[in-house]
Each structure stands twice: as C-alpha cells, then as structure tokens.
Amino acid sequence: MLCARRQGAGGAAGLLEATRNGAAPLALGRGLRRASLEDGDTVRLSAHCQGDGFRVGFGECAGAVLPAHA
C-alpha cells in the first residue's frame, strides 16, 4: 500500500489544494508522485478531533476510482 501524507498541508481540504492545483505532487513512496487520482486508485480517509480530555473519530472510509464509462 502506498500512502501520501504531506506535512504542513494542514488546512488543505482536498487533493487539489494539497498539491497546490497540481503544481506540487504528493510523494507516494517507491519513487511515485501524483498530483491527481488515477483509475484503479483507492482512497482511504480517517480523521479525528480532540480537545481537553476527549477524542472523537470515525472508522475508515474507503473507495476505489473506477474508469469512466463511454
């Protein structure tokens, strides 16, 4: 599994913002870099919010990018 994490992308709400409109591709490991999703990619999301004495999160949400139908 390849994983993309950009340190300091803190306020980015999506891939387009995190890659600065494709100008700064994310490093995925094994020398791969991506600025957009491709057919066959799987996207996995998880998140949490925490404060003084609490942490709230949700389980993983995943989906696959399928080719468009002509």
ABEGO torsion letter per residue (X at the ends): XBBBBBBGAAABABAAAAAGGGABBBBAEGGBBBABBBBGBBBBBBBBBBBBGBBBBBBBBBBBBBBBBX
